[in-house]
């Protein structure tokens, strides 16, 4: 089983959730254009003023995706 990393972009403010949802569209476009087998993309609403967009990638693809898309942070997932 391949190690997976969840790349995360944080958005804050009244429009945070809508911005995160829009960002996910671009993440899916990037995955498609670069032939990545994305495991998951999505949005998590943490509070009314804070949402995040995420993109789960295989560990071997992380450096290229990180350098191209510049996520705010990342974490290993099981």
N, C-alpha and C positions, 0 to 999 in steps of 0.2 A: 504494500500500500504506500502510495506517495504521500509525503508530508505536504500539508496545505497551509497556506498563509492567508489571512484575512486582511486585505488592505483597506484602510478606513479613511474617509474624508468627513470632517466635522463641519456642520453648518449651524449657525446660531442666528436668532432673530425671528421676527414675526413670520417671515417667508421661508424659514429653514426647511420645513418639510417639502414644500414645492420645489425648492432649489435642489434638495437631495434627490427627489424623484427625477428631475430633469438630468441631473448628473449621471444617474444610472443609465439613461438612454445613451449617453456618450460612452459609458463603460462598455455597454453591449456592442456599440458600433466599433469600438476599438478591438474588442475580442474577435468580432467577426472579420474585420479587416486584416487582423494579424494571425488568423488561423488558430486562435487559442481555444482550447476546450474549457471554457469557464465553468466552474462548478456551481457557482451561485453569485448572483448580484442581487442587491436589494437595498431597502431603506428600513431603518429602525428609528422610530420616534421615541426619543428619550424623555422629552417634556414638551410643553407647548412652544418653547423657544429654542429647542435643541433637537436636531435630527442628524443622522449620519447615513452616508451611502457607503456600501461595501462591495468588494470584489474579491472572491476567493480564487486564488491561483495556486498552481503547483509550485513547490519550492524552487524547482529548477527555472521556472519562468519569472520568478519574483524580481530579480535584478533588472531585467529589461523593462518589465511593466512599471516597477518603481521609478526608474530613471525617466521613462516616457511620461508617466502620469502624475508623479510627485504626490503620493498620498500623504496625509498628515501623520499617519502612524500605521502600524501593522501588528498582528498577533498570530501566533501559532494556534491552529485549531485541531481538535481531535477528529 
